[in-house]
Amino acid sequence: MTAPPTLYRDAALADGTGPSLRKGVSVLVNDRRVIWIRPTSDEGVLPPGVRVIDAGGSTIVPGMVDAHSHVTLPGGSHWIDRGADPPEELLEVAEHNGVLLGRAGVRWARDVGSPLAVDPRDGRRRALALRVRERWQSDLNRPRIRVAGTWIGHSGVLTGGLAIEADDGPALLKAASAQLDDGADFLKLYLDGPKKEEAPWSTEDVRAVVELAHGRGAKVTAHSGFLVGARIGIDAGVDSLEHGFELDSDAVATMARQGTFLVSTLAIFRSWASFAQTSTLPRFVSDEGRERIALRRERAIESVRLAHRAGVSIATGTDFGGGSLRANHLAWEVEALVEAGLKPWEALTSATIRGGELLGEAEAGRLVEGGPADFFLVHGDPLTDPTALWRVWRVAWLPDGRRPGEP
Ligand SMILES: [Zn+2]
């Protein structure tokens, strides 16, 4: 059953390519592709049987890219405990997250780590998100995902047996190679060490992984909570840093020069600050905990500010699941980027086009004639007000609730 052509009439358009909102725009969609984008006053001849949606008062936005997500994990204040839940439950969590992502206008998710679990089909342990990627590949209503496999970290850093542990260069290389063999689209290294002031591996160790991955057509990204690890990753030529909570002007200058992306996840701190009100956990509620979070937040905002000023490409992530946010919270990160000094339209570019560039997916985060009809409609102007992204009215790639067979 094919849907009739659909015309979205008289919307505004914020496509993430610049600061100005286009008004009075009509978009014709057929077979999940954008046929044309025209002024509503000049639509020309419409195809027979076209279904017209009065989009008056809404703004069309390209489907967003959550560049730092963990689709198999639920998030919330007990997010770490949830990583140990049984795999079958985590697969159900992923299905729920898939629904939340879509309804929030997120078309693409970049999964940067999922627990290892035994795959019943062959008895091998591999990252759970690889199975989610397979499930979702054939369902066009589901988010498109790219998957890093599981975390690779030094022993004594990630608790609960979540990570593949590698304590020296050869072990690191072996772990990286095994992830790619399992089918990971890219690699995720954990560049915080067991001691906060020491990186877990040398620049040479990490560079060998980067060379291995690049040779096999895969990128390498690195979790970076502290400056010492960020420096190793940057010098070793990783393609992106996740979080980058402690960058300095040297680090961001090199990143800009090399084209190293930063994936910002500042909304984590907003979420933790909210837990001071809504949870009873001492790390969020106690005076000491609040102060520690406030200090780290300030430093993280400063890092993003430096990166932006230096011209680093910034993509936008929630860290949902692997952190405390939920899968429908990407708008929160866009708000946080504006707080860190990006103009609202630049923050929208981060959440759309930059995310697509980071994924290496030419169509992700972009809305163009001939491209996929991966857009959603919100109320308000996200080019001047990031909170508009919370006010989702409809999502073009999802079924809209009409009964099957209805025109
Ligand atoms: Zn994460």
Boltz pocket constraint, residues with backbone or C-beta under 6 A from the ligand:
constraints:
  - pocket:
      binder: B
      contacts: [[A, 68], [A, 69], [A, 70], [A, 112], [A, 113], [A, 319], [A, 322], [A, 323]]
      max_distance: 6.0
